[in-house]
Amino acid sequence: MFDKVTHLFFNNIIFVNSMLEVRSVIYLLIVALFGIIIYQITFCCSTSYSQETELESIKQLGMKGSEKGQFTFPHSLTVDKLGNIYVGDTGNKRIQKFTPNGTFLTSWGSEGTGNGQFLGLHDVTVDPEGKFVYTVELKNHRVQKFYTNGSFVTKWGFNGTGGRDVMRSPHQIAVNSLGNVYLTDPNWNQILKYYDNGTFIGTIGSQGAGPGEFNTPHGIAIDANNKIYVTDMKNYRVQVFDSRDNFVRLWGSFSTGRGQLSETTPGIAIDTNNHVYVIDKINSRVQMFDNKGNYLSSWGSDGNGPQQLHKPEDIAVNSNGKEIYITDTRNSRVQILRVIN
């Protein structure tokens, strides 16, 4: 009798254990399935999922000096639709032009206040058709317009813009496909807008922290649809405006994490794939976003090696969206990088 009871007892234990094992397996399957579903919803198909971009160093342009192809604290650069590179060689008061592979072509400029001379050369850009080059000077308080071979076309100052000429301080310049010229003015916390002959059109924004308001706007870029992207530095954000200058969106917050911004974001660019690149000068890095502001990638650290930066100022991307150009200002060079994934 005892043996039968014992046998029945152990059979029940085995049965209970078997049921528990089955339930455990079912539970684990449910958890795994739920995890897969959550993964799919959160990561698989989300446009905001970050996948770090890999880069390779292609070439370094220049070194400190004043000879052809050398730089002294280059502050700005731009790339035309053919891939030619124009560098604002601020310390040497000149513009230098290179082929897409970095071969020196020509240069123009010298120190002074005359046509084709520079004082406080701060930015350079080229129009979308690649016909004209525009420069901004802080000390001469003006824009100059050139043909791409350096021949002078025209110039204009900032009188009649609602602020005294010497108090206006445009830092960066961009031109849209309609020929409208936009300048960021950190002193007055506005964007100035002109026709390409220098006729003043109006302003965008005012001082503040709300949408469409600015606290030290600096970098500016325009995409293929004439949307305007501005680094609103001391609001630690990027703001976007449509082709009619209306506010669209903003993103950013203050810190050093992914997708966060410092108060030194002097340069911005957007490529043909609608990737937005922002220079983070004080942190010696570049961050990449999509055009909605979702963080995608970042790279750079302080130093003078390949893909290292020391107080970079400006950035440009060529028409295929693969080659990236950075003025590595305090290293007196331009770095050319290529996206490989």
C-alpha positions, 0 to 999 in steps of 0.5 A: 500500500505504501509503495502504491501511495509513494508511486502515485505521489511521485507521479503527481510531482512529475506531472506537476513539474511537466506542467510547470515546464510547459507553462514556462516554455509557453511564457518564454515564447510569449515574452520572446514574441512580445519582444520581437513585436516591440523591436519591430515597432521601436527600431525596425521601421522607425525613421528615427532609428540611429545607425552610426555612419562610417567614414573614411579619410580621403584627403587633407587640403593644406597646412599652415602657411601663405603659399598656394594651397596653404591656409591660415585659420580657414573659416569657411568653405563651399562646394559648387555643383561640379564639385569645385571647392572654395575656401575662405582663407581668413588669415590670408585674406583670400578665397582659394579654389580647388578641383574636386580632388583637391588640386589648386586652381586659383585664388583671389583677394588681399587685405583691404577695403577695395573691391576684391579685398577682404577684412574679416572674411567670415563666410563664402558660398556659391549659388545653386547654378554655380555661376557666382561666389558670395562672401561676407566680411565682418570688418568691412560690413559687406557682401561681395559677389564674384564670378567663379574665376574671382572677377568682381561683380558687385557689393553691398552693405547693410544700411536700410535694413532696420539697424545701423550698418556698423551694428549689423554683423552678418556671419553666414550666407546662403543663396536659394534657387530663386536667387534670393540671398540670406544672411544670419545676423547674430547681433540683431537675432535676425535673418536678412534677405536680399535679391542677388543684386543687393536689393534688400527684401526684408528680415526673418525673426526677432530676439527670443526663444519661441518658434521663429525667434533667435538667440545668436543665429549663425550657420545657414543652409538651403536645401533643394526645395528652398527650405532654410536651416539655421543654427540658433546657437544660444537656443541650442537648436536648429530651426527650419523655414519653408521657401516662403520664410515661414517657420516649419520646425525646430530641434535640439537641446543643450548638452553633449549627448547624441542629438544635443547641441552646444552653444557653438554650432557655427556651420550647417549643411544639407545634402541631396539625401536630406541629411543635415550636418551640424558643426559642434565646434567646442566639442570638436565633432559633427552630428548628422540628422535627417531633415526632421531632426532625428539623430543619425550619427556623429563623429570627431574628437579633438586633435590633429589626426585623420577625422580629428578636429580642433575648433572646426567652423564650417562644413559642406557636402558635394552633390552626390552626398558622399564627400564631406568637407570641413574647415578644421580651422585651428589645424589650418586645413580642410579635411575631406571625408567620404561616407562608406555606408 
